[in-house]
Amino acid sequence: MLEGQCSNWGSVISAAVYVSLMDGRIVSDEYDLFGQGLEKPLEMISKFHERMEKEGRCKLDVVFTTSAVRNVAEAHIYPFNALRNKALQLSQTEPSASDTVTKPAHYYQLRRDTALRRRVLTHMFMRGQLEGFHVDHFFVGQGIVDYPRWVKANESYPIPFQEGVEPYVLRRFVPWCDERFRGYGFDKVIHFLHMHSLGLQFRSCSQGYAVHTPHPECTAFSVTQATGQWNKLLQLYSACRAEMVACTFVPATSFACASGNPEVLLQSYHTARHGMTRGSLPATLGSAGLCIAHCQCISSA
């Protein structure tokens, strides 16, 4: 899926790749990775990063993270928000003078292609070949975007907030995600509720859009239900919501450890930045093209 995103996005991508470790060995649904050490995934990521750089379609920044788990079930209680924070921490997309002066043709072409594709998208929507994200099973949350209005609108319009909504957001600054939300459920909902509680207003992006690619149901959903983690997340969500009403909420992250009871979650991360090749690596990088640092994140008890 990441390769497809790199091929279609054509700009900077900041991605977090995660594996669970049990007794120092990988826990994975992939047969060729299960029980392996870190050497194999590091080599795979390094080669993938190098290949994406050579293709030149996107500029890829990758952060590779690991955490120790006690059993296979725990490996599927995925640290979604911790990984979002890692990718967000890695992202660097501020425009530079060289971008605006020496490459005007690139951005002109990007605007033209976006406008052309939006017209195609509009026609497909009107013919019933496309539908709004998740409106088929969660209209209360996702229907507030009013997609029939969006396909006809040339100007941005306000979108009323509805608790439970999970929009795609484009903003220069966003708050950190609460890393205690681990497993399937409430991880994005609490983030957007936090943004709403801070007074942020949501508006449509008239000329921009994102296309969601359907994927198989992740194992985290069934494991979260079976292990009782869902009830813990529901209780945590209710507590966070009450704190937002009282204006005392602070998302628990590795960047604000005083906001919760910290546990070591992601033991280390390894980063590959765009523009780095095997022949032109800083002296601090290893031969695989990945640098290593240590971090701490928060998880729910």
C-alpha positions in Angstrom: 0.0 0.0 0.0 2.8 2.4 0.8 4.4 1.8 -2.6 1.1 2.7 -4.3 0.9 5.9 -2.2 4.4 6.8 -3.3 3.6 6.2 -6.9 0.4 8.4 -6.8 1.2 11.2 -4.4 4.3 12.7 -6.1 5.4 14.8 -3.2 6.8 14.3 0.3 5.5 11.4 2.4 6.3 10.8 6.1 5.6 7.2 7.0 5.9 5.1 10.2 6.6 1.4 9.8 6.1 -0.8 12.9 6.9 -4.3 14.1 6.2 -6.0 17.4 9.0 -8.0 19.1 8.5 -10.9 21.5 11.8 -12.1 23.1 13.6 -10.0 20.5 11.9 -11.7 17.6 9.4 -10.3 15.2 5.7 -11.1 15.6 4.0 -10.8 12.2 1.2 -12.3 10.1 3.8 -12.4 7.3 5.3 -15.9 7.3 8.7 -14.9 6.1 9.1 -12.3 8.9 7.7 -14.2 11.9 10.4 -15.1 14.3 13.1 -13.1 12.4 15.4 -10.6 14.0 15.5 -6.9 13.0 18.1 -7.3 10.3 15.6 -8.5 7.7 12.9 -5.7 8.0 15.7 -3.1 8.2 17.2 -4.4 5.0 13.7 -4.5 3.3 12.9 -0.9 4.3 16.4 0.3 3.2 16.0 -1.3 -0.2 12.4 0.0 -0.6 13.5 3.5 0.4 16.4 3.4 -2.1 14.0 2.2 -4.9 11.5 4.9 -4.2 14.3 7.5 -4.3 15.5 6.2 -7.7 12.0 6.2 -9.2 11.8 9.9 -8.2 8.0 10.0 -8.0 7.9 10.9 -4.3 10.2 12.0 -1.5 9.9 9.4 1.2 10.8 9.8 4.9 10.4 6.5 6.9 10.6 6.0 10.6 10.9 2.3 11.6 9.6 1.6 15.1 9.5 -1.5 17.4 8.0 -2.4 20.7 8.3 -5.4 23.0 5.1 -7.4 23.6 4.4 -10.3 25.9 2.2 -12.5 23.6 0.9 -12.7 20.0 -2.5 -11.1 20.9 -0.8 -8.1 22.4 1.2 -7.6 19.1 -2.1 -7.0 17.3 -3.1 -4.2 19.8 -1.6 -1.7 17.4 -0.2 1.7 18.7 -1.9 3.8 16.0 -1.6 7.2 17.6 2.0 6.7 18.7 3.0 5.9 15.1 1.0 9.0 13.9 3.1 11.1 16.2 6.3 9.6 15.0 5.4 10.3 11.4 4.2 13.8 12.3 7.5 14.4 14.2 9.4 13.4 11.1 7.4 15.5 8.6 9.2 18.5 7.1 7.1 20.1 4.3 7.7 23.8 4.7 8.3 25.3 1.2 11.7 26.8 0.5 12.8 29.6 -1.8 14.3 27.1 -4.3 10.9 25.4 -4.6 9.0 28.6 -5.4 11.7 30.1 -7.8 13.3 27.3 -9.7 10.4 24.8 -10.1 7.3 26.8 -11.1 6.5 24.4 -13.9 6.1 21.5 -11.4 3.5 23.3 -9.4 1.7 24.6 -12.4 1.4 21.0 -13.7 0.3 19.8 -10.3 -2.5 22.4 -10.1 -3.6 21.5 -13.7 -3.6 17.8 -13.0 -5.5 18.2 -9.8 -8.2 20.3 -11.5 -8.5 17.8 -14.3 -8.7 14.8 -12.0 -11.3 16.6 -9.9 -13.5 17.0 -13.0 -13.2 13.3 -13.7 -13.9 12.5 -10.0 -17.0 14.7 -10.1 -18.3 12.9 -13.2 -17.7 9.5 -11.5 -19.5 10.7 -8.4 -22.5 11.8 -10.3 -22.6 8.4 -12.1 -22.5 6.6 -8.8 -19.0 5.2 -9.4 -17.6 6.9 -6.3 -19.0 7.6 -2.9 -18.1 9.7 0.1 -15.7 8.1 2.6 -17.6 5.7 5.0 -21.0 7.4 4.3 -22.5 3.9 3.7 -22.1 2.7 7.3 -21.5 5.9 9.3 -23.5 8.7 7.7 -24.0 10.6 10.9 -20.2 11.2 11.2 -19.0 11.3 7.6 -22.2 12.6 5.9 -21.6 16.1 7.4 -19.1 16.8 4.6 -22.1 17.0 2.2 -20.4 15.4 -0.8 -23.1 16.4 -3.3 -22.4 20.0 -2.4 -18.6 19.5 -2.5 -18.6 18.2 -6.1 -20.4 21.4 -7.2 -18.7 24.0 -5.0 -15.9 26.2 -6.1 -15.4 27.8 -2.7 -14.7 26.4 0.7 -17.7 26.1 3.1 -17.9 25.4 6.8 -18.5 21.9 8.0 -20.3 21.5 11.4 -18.5 19.2 13.8 -20.2 16.0 14.7 -18.7 13.8 17.5 -17.4 10.6 16.0 -16.3 12.1 12.7 -12.9 11.1 11.3 -12.1 13.6 8.5 -8.9 13.9 6.5 -7.4 17.1 7.7 -5.0 19.6 6.1 -3.5 22.1 8.5 -0.2 23.6 9.2 -0.3 22.9 13.0 -2.2 20.0 14.7 -2.1 18.8 18.3 -0.3 15.5 19.1 -2.4 12.3 19.2 -3.0 10.7 22.5 -0.8 7.6 22.6 -2.8 5.8 25.3 -5.3 4.8 22.6 -3.8 1.5 21.5 -5.8 -1.0 19.5 -8.8 -0.5 17.3 -11.2 2.2 18.2 -11.5 5.9 19.3 -7.9 6.7 18.3 -8.8 9.2 15.5 -12.2 10.2 17.1 -10.5 11.5 20.3 -8.0 13.5 18.2 -10.6 15.3 16.2 -12.7 15.9 19.4 -9.6 17.5 20.9 -9.2 19.7 17.8 -12.8 20.8 18.2 -12.4 21.5 21.9 -9.5 23.8 21.1 -11.8 25.9 19.0 -10.6 24.8 15.5 -13.3 25.1 12.8 -13.5 22.6 9.9 -14.0 23.7 6.3 -14.1 21.9 3.0 -11.2 22.0 0.7 -12.8 22.9 -2.6 -9.9 22.0 -4.9 -8.2 19.2 -2.9 -9.3 15.7 -2.2 -8.0 12.4 -1.0 -9.0 9.0 -2.4 -9.4 6.2 0.2 -8.2 2.8 -1.0 -10.2 -0.1 0.6 -8.2 -2.6 2.5 -9.0 -5.9 4.4 -10.2 -5.6 8.0 -7.2 -5.4 10.2 -6.6 -8.0 12.9 -6.5 -5.3 15.5 -10.3 -5.0 15.4 -11.1 -8.6 16.5 -8.2 -8.7 19.0 -9.3 -5.4 20.6 -12.8 -6.9 21.1 -11.6 -10.3 22.3 -9.1 -9.1 24.8 -11.3 -6.5 26.5 -9.2 -3.6 25.2 -12.3 -2.1 23.7 -13.9 -1.5 27.1 -10.7 0.1 28.3 -10.6 2.4 25.3 -14.2 3.4 25.9 -13.5 4.3 29.5 -10.4 6.2 28.5 -12.4 8.1 25.8 -15.1 9.1 28.4 -12.4 10.3 30.8 -10.6 12.3 28.1 -13.9 13.8 27.0 -14.7 14.9 30.5 -11.3 16.6 30.7 -11.9 18.5 27.5 -15.2 19.8 28.9 -13.2 20.9 32.0 -10.4 22.4 29.8 -7.8 20.2 31.5 -7.1 17.7 28.8 -3.5 17.1 27.6 -2.8 14.3 25.1 -0.5 11.7 26.6 2.5 11.5 24.4 6.3 10.9 24.7 6.5 14.7 24.3 4.3 15.4 27.3 5.0 12.6 29.8 3.6 14.6 32.7 0.1 14.1 31.2 -0.1 10.4 32.0 1.7 7.3 33.4 4.4 6.7 30.9 5.5 3.3 29.8 8.2 2.4 27.3 6.2 1.5 24.1 8.4 2.2 21.1 11.9 1.2 22.2 13.7 2.6 19.2 13.2 4.0 15.8 15.3 4.1 12.7 14.9 6.8 10.1 15.6 7.1 6.4 15.1 10.5 4.8 14.5 11.4 1.2 17.6 12.6 -0.6 19.8 10.1 1.3 21.4 7.4 -0.9 24.0 4.7 -0.1 26.7 6.8 -1.8 26.0 10.1 0.0 25.1 9.3 3.6 26.1 11.4 6.6 28.8 9.8 8.7 26.3 9.1 11.5 24.3 6.7 9.4 25.0 3.0 9.1 25.6 1.1 5.9 21.9 0.4 5.5 21.1 4.1 5.2 19.2 4.2 8.4 20.0 6.2 11.5 19.1 5.1 15.0 17.7 7.0 18.0 15.8 6.1 21.1 12.4 7.3 22.2 9.6 6.7 24.7 5.9 6.7 24.1 2.8 6.4 26.2 0.4 3.4 26.2 -2.8 2.7 28.0 -2.5 0.6 31.1 
